[in-house]
Amino acid sequence: MSAITRDEVAHLARLSRLALDEDELDHLAAQLDVIISAVARVQQVAAEDIPPTSHALPITNVFRPDEVRPSLTPEQALSGAPAAEEQRFRVPRILGEEA
């Protein structure tokens, strides 16, 4: 794979509307070349017989059955609330939306 050139970086900068000076163009050309080379190496390693993964190690979700447990009644839950309405916490409106 050929290295990314300084002119290509300048072209990308113009397309992105970035004002880069001469030193930045040289610096970014070297950095982008390293990034592109790393991506090319990953593409070479990827094989069709290896399924895509989202994690390096196999993981599974741990589920537990839902169980009804003793909890507060609505009155108990709302007993310390500064304001309640229809068995819900009443909070001040923060957005100017119509109800």
C-alpha positions as CSV (number, residue, x, y, z in Angstrom):
1,M,0.0,0.0,0.0
2,S,1.4,3.4,-0.9
3,A,1.9,6.0,1.8
4,I,-0.5,8.9,2.0
5,T,1.1,12.0,0.5
6,R,1.3,15.5,1.8
7,D,-0.8,16.7,-1.2
8,E,-3.5,14.2,-0.3
9,V,-3.6,15.5,3.2
10,A,-3.8,19.1,1.9
11,H,-6.7,18.0,-0.4
12,L,-8.5,16.4,2.5
13,A,-7.9,19.5,4.6
14,R,-9.4,21.7,1.9
15,L,-12.5,19.4,1.6
16,S,-12.9,19.5,5.4
17,R,-12.4,23.3,5.4
18,L,-9.4,23.0,7.7
19,A,-6.6,25.6,7.6
20,L,-3.4,23.6,8.1
21,D,0.1,25.1,8.0
22,E,3.1,23.3,6.3
23,D,4.3,21.7,9.5
24,E,0.8,20.3,10.3
25,L,0.5,18.9,6.8
26,D,3.8,17.0,7.2
27,H,2.9,15.8,10.7
28,L,-0.6,14.6,9.7
29,A,0.6,12.9,6.6
30,A,2.9,10.7,8.8
31,Q,0.1,10.0,11.3
32,L,-2.5,9.2,8.7
33,D,-0.1,6.8,7.0
34,V,0.4,4.9,10.3
35,I,-3.4,4.7,10.8
36,I,-4.1,3.5,7.2
37,S,-1.3,0.9,7.5
38,A,-2.8,-0.4,10.8
39,V,-6.2,-0.7,9.2
40,A,-4.7,-2.6,6.2
41,R,-3.0,-5.0,8.6
42,V,-6.3,-5.7,10.3
43,Q,-8.0,-6.3,7.0
44,Q,-5.3,-8.9,6.1
45,V,-5.8,-10.8,9.3
46,A,-9.6,-10.9,9.0
47,A,-10.6,-14.3,7.6
48,E,-13.9,-15.5,6.3
49,D,-14.0,-18.5,8.6
50,I,-13.8,-16.3,11.7
51,P,-17.2,-14.9,12.7
52,P,-17.4,-11.2,13.6
53,T,-17.5,-10.5,17.3
54,S,-18.3,-7.6,19.5
55,H,-16.1,-8.7,22.4
56,A,-12.8,-10.4,22.7
57,L,-14.2,-12.9,25.2
58,P,-17.5,-14.7,24.9
59,I,-20.0,-13.2,27.2
60,T,-23.6,-13.9,28.0
61,N,-26.3,-12.0,29.9
62,V,-27.2,-13.2,33.3
63,F,-30.9,-13.3,33.7
64,R,-32.9,-14.0,36.8
65,P,-36.6,-14.7,37.0
66,D,-38.9,-11.8,38.0
67,E,-40.2,-12.3,41.5
68,V,-42.8,-10.3,43.3
69,R,-41.3,-9.0,46.5
70,P,-42.6,-6.9,49.3
71,S,-42.3,-3.2,48.5
72,L,-43.7,0.1,49.6
73,T,-47.3,1.0,48.9
74,P,-47.8,4.1,46.8
75,E,-48.8,6.1,49.9
76,Q,-45.5,5.0,51.7
77,A,-43.4,5.9,48.7
78,L,-45.0,9.3,48.3
79,S,-45.1,10.1,52.1
80,G,-41.9,12.1,51.9
81,A,-42.5,13.8,48.6
82,P,-43.0,17.6,48.7
83,A,-45.9,17.2,46.2
84,A,-47.9,14.3,44.9
85,E,-50.7,13.9,42.4
86,E,-52.7,10.8,41.3
87,Q,-50.2,8.5,43.1
88,R,-47.2,10.1,41.4
89,F,-44.5,12.5,42.3
90,R,-45.4,16.0,41.2
91,V,-42.4,17.9,39.9
92,P,-42.2,21.4,38.5
93,R,-42.4,21.7,34.7
94,I,-39.1,22.6,33.2
95,L,-40.0,22.7,29.5
96,G,-42.6,24.9,28.0
97,E,-44.6,22.0,26.5
98,E,-48.3,21.8,26.5
99,A,-49.8,19.0,28.5
